[in-house]
Amino acid sequence: MNVIHDDETGGIMMIPLIVDWGISKTCQIENCEEQTNAIICFNADETPTGKTLHFGICEKHHAEAKASGRFDYKVTV
């Protein structure tokens, strides 16, 4: 798993990448409607489908996952 997050400018540099990759502008954690400012990337060997997966999450979920060292959320893709 890789995380793409812009710590310096509040996520403004993430916008072109979010648009280019077709990432949702809203956090893709179930029942969250905050704005996406981080992209989570799973390689094909890290997913149950065997396909790469990229999705967006909000600052709150990014901070929680970073603090806990775990990514334990249900994602809507």
C-alpha positions, 0 to 999 in steps of 0.5 A: 500500500502506498499513500499519496498525500500533500502535507505542505499545501493542504491538498491543493497539489492533489487536485490534478492527480485526483482528476487525472486518475478519476478518483472520487472528490469525496472520501471513499470510506463508507458513510463519509462525505468529506473532501478527498485529499489523499490517495491510497494505492494498492498493488494487484498482489495486495487486493482480493481481485488481483487488480490494482486499486486507487481510491481517495480518503479525507484528511480525518481518515488519513490522520487516523490511519497514520496514527494507528499504523493500520488501514482498517476501513470499509471502502466504497469503490 
